[in-house]
Amino acid sequence: MRIIVCAKQVPDPEAAFSMFKVDEQAKKVIPALGLQLVMSPFDEQAVEAALRIRERHADTKIIVISLGPEIARNAIKHGLAMGADEGVLLTDAVFDDADSYTTAFTLARAIRKLGGCDLVLTGRQAADWDAGVVGAGIGELLGLPVITFAKDVQVDGNALRVERVLDDGTEIVETPLPALVTVS
C-alpha cells in the first residue's frame, strides 16, 4: 500500500498574537522574525493516521509531500522523524501566496507524477488560515472519493472504513480505495 500525506508548514499556532504584524497595504499578516515554523498540527495527525495503518499493514510506504519555500523542508523532515519513508518538497517562487485551488491543483499533479497512491491523507485544515478546502480539492482533482473529519481510518483489503466526527456524534463511512481522507 502507498499512502501520501500532504503536510503544510505554518507559523507555530502556540505563538503569542504579539508575534504577528499586519501589513495594511498588502493586507497580509506578517509573522515576526524568529517565529518558529512547524508542521500544521492537523497534518501531524494525518501522518499519525498513516503510521497506524502501517502498523497493521507492514507493506505500507508513507510519503510526505509539501508545497512551499525551501524552509518547508522542515515539515517534511518532521514527517520523516515521525516515521514516514520518503519526503517530496515542491518549491518554486510561483507558489508564493498560492490560493487554495492552486495548492490543490499542484499537489494533485505531483501525486499523479509520483505514480499515484492507494490513499491520500491530509489534515482537516491548515492551522494558519483554517480554510479546510485543499484536501477536498485534491480529491476532486484526482477523481477520488473524499471522506472528511476522520477520527479513525482503517484499511481492509481494497476497502477503507472511516469513523467521521459530526456535530452530534460520529458515523462510519466505507469506500473502495483509492480515496482521500481529511483527518480531524
C-alpha positions as CSV (number, residue, x, y, z in Angstrom):
1,M,0.0,0.0,0.0
2,R,1.2,3.5,-0.8
3,I,0.0,6.5,1.3
4,I,0.7,10.1,0.5
5,V,0.4,12.6,3.4
6,C,0.1,16.3,2.4
7,A,1.8,18.5,5.0
8,K,2.0,22.3,5.3
9,Q,4.4,24.3,7.4
10,V,2.7,27.1,9.3
11,P,3.7,29.6,12.0
12,D,3.6,27.9,15.4
13,P,-0.1,28.0,16.4
14,E,1.1,28.3,20.1
15,A,2.9,31.6,19.4
16,A,1.6,34.8,21.0
17,F,-0.5,37.1,18.9
18,S,2.0,39.8,19.5
19,M,4.5,37.8,17.3
20,F,2.4,38.9,14.2
21,K,2.1,42.2,12.5
22,V,-0.4,43.4,9.9
23,D,0.8,44.9,6.6
24,E,-2.1,47.2,5.9
25,Q,-1.1,47.9,2.3
26,A,-0.6,44.3,1.3
27,K,-3.5,43.2,3.5
28,K,-1.3,40.4,4.9
29,V,-0.4,39.1,8.3
30,I,3.4,39.1,8.7
31,P,5.0,36.8,11.3
32,A,7.8,38.4,13.3
33,L,11.3,37.4,12.5
34,G,12.4,34.4,14.5
35,L,8.9,33.0,14.8
36,Q,9.2,29.2,14.7
37,L,7.5,27.4,11.7
38,V,6.1,23.9,12.4
39,M,4.1,21.3,10.6
40,S,0.4,22.1,10.9
41,P,-0.9,20.0,13.9
42,F,-3.7,18.7,11.7
43,D,-1.2,17.3,9.2
44,E,0.7,15.7,12.1
45,Q,-2.5,13.9,12.9
46,A,-2.6,12.7,9.2
47,V,0.9,11.4,9.5
48,E,-0.1,9.6,12.7
49,A,-3.1,8.0,10.9
50,A,-0.7,6.7,8.2
51,L,1.6,5.3,10.8
52,R,-1.3,3.5,12.5
53,I,-2.3,1.9,9.1
54,R,1.3,0.8,8.6
55,E,1.3,-0.9,12.0
56,R,-1.4,-3.2,10.6
57,H,-0.1,-3.4,7.0
58,A,3.6,-3.8,7.1
59,D,4.0,-3.4,3.3
60,T,2.8,0.2,3.5
61,K,5.0,3.1,2.2
62,I,4.3,6.6,3.5
63,I,5.4,9.6,1.5
64,V,5.1,13.1,2.9
65,I,4.6,15.9,0.3
66,S,4.7,19.6,0.9
67,L,4.4,22.7,-1.2
68,G,6.2,25.9,-0.2
69,P,9.6,27.6,0.1
70,E,12.8,25.8,0.9
71,I,12.2,26.2,4.6
72,A,9.1,23.9,4.3
73,R,11.6,21.1,4.1
74,N,11.4,21.1,7.9
75,A,7.8,19.9,7.8
76,I,8.9,17.0,5.6
77,K,11.8,16.3,8.0
78,H,9.3,16.2,10.8
79,G,7.2,13.7,9.0
80,L,10.3,11.6,8.3
81,A,11.2,11.8,12.0
82,M,7.7,10.6,12.9
83,G,8.3,7.5,10.7
84,A,7.4,8.4,7.1
85,D,9.5,6.7,4.4
86,E,10.1,9.5,1.9
87,G,9.5,13.2,1.5
88,V,8.9,15.4,-1.5
89,L,9.1,19.2,-1.5
90,L,7.6,21.2,-4.3
91,T,9.2,24.6,-4.3
92,D,9.1,27.5,-6.7
93,A,8.6,31.2,-6.4
94,V,5.4,30.7,-8.5
95,F,3.8,29.1,-5.4
96,D,4.4,32.1,-3.1
97,D,0.9,33.3,-1.9
98,A,-0.8,30.5,-3.9
99,D,-4.5,30.2,-3.2
100,S,-6.3,27.0,-2.2
101,Y,-7.1,26.0,-5.8
102,T,-3.5,26.4,-7.0
103,T,-2.2,24.5,-4.0
104,A,-4.7,21.6,-4.5
105,F,-4.0,21.6,-8.3
106,T,-0.2,21.5,-7.8
107,L,-0.4,18.8,-5.1
108,A,-2.8,16.7,-7.3
109,R,-0.5,16.9,-10.3
110,A,2.5,16.0,-8.1
111,I,0.7,12.9,-6.7
112,R,-0.1,11.8,-10.3
113,K,3.5,12.4,-11.3
114,L,4.7,10.3,-8.3
115,G,2.7,7.4,-9.7
116,G,-0.5,7.8,-7.7
117,C,-1.3,6.1,-4.4
118,D,-3.8,4.0,-2.6
119,L,-4.7,6.6,0.0
120,V,-4.1,10.4,0.4
121,L,-4.3,11.8,3.9
122,T,-4.4,15.5,4.8
123,G,-5.2,17.4,7.9
124,R,-8.8,18.6,8.1
125,Q,-7.5,22.1,7.6
126,A,-4.2,24.0,8.0
127,A,-3.6,25.7,11.3
128,D,-2.8,29.1,9.7
129,W,-5.9,30.0,7.6
130,D,-8.3,27.3,8.7
131,A,-9.9,27.1,5.3
132,G,-10.1,23.3,5.1
133,V,-10.6,23.1,1.3
134,V,-7.3,21.9,-0.1
135,G,-7.8,18.3,0.9
136,A,-11.2,18.0,-0.7
137,G,-9.8,19.9,-3.7
138,I,-7.1,17.4,-4.2
139,G,-9.6,14.6,-4.0
140,E,-11.8,16.2,-6.6
141,L,-9.0,16.9,-9.0
142,L,-7.8,13.3,-8.7
143,G,-11.3,11.9,-9.1
144,L,-11.1,10.2,-5.7
145,P,-13.9,9.7,-3.1
146,V,-13.3,12.1,-0.2
147,I,-14.1,11.5,3.4
148,T,-13.7,14.4,5.8
149,F,-13.2,14.9,9.5
150,A,-11.9,11.4,10.1
151,K,-11.4,10.2,13.7
152,D,-10.2,6.7,12.8
153,V,-9.0,5.3,9.5
154,Q,-8.9,1.5,8.8
155,V,-7.9,-0.3,5.7
156,D,-9.2,-3.8,5.0
157,G,-8.0,-5.1,1.6
158,N,-9.2,-2.7,-1.0
159,A,-11.8,-1.1,1.3
160,L,-11.5,1.9,3.5
161,R,-13.5,2.3,6.7
162,V,-13.5,5.7,8.4
163,E,-15.1,6.9,11.6
164,R,-16.1,10.6,11.0
165,V,-16.7,13.3,13.6
166,L,-20.1,15.0,13.3
167,D,-21.6,17.9,15.4
168,D,-23.8,15.4,17.3
169,G,-21.6,12.2,17.3
170,T,-19.8,10.1,14.8
171,E,-20.6,8.0,11.7
172,I,-18.9,5.1,9.9
173,V,-18.3,5.6,6.2
174,E,-16.8,3.0,3.8
175,T,-15.4,3.4,0.3
176,P,-13.2,1.5,-2.0
177,L,-9.5,2.5,-2.4
178,P,-8.0,4.7,-3.7
179,A,-9.5,7.6,-1.7
180,L,-8.7,10.8,0.1
181,V,-9.3,11.4,3.8
182,T,-9.0,14.6,5.8
183,V,-8.0,13.7,9.4
184,S,-9.5,15.5,12.3
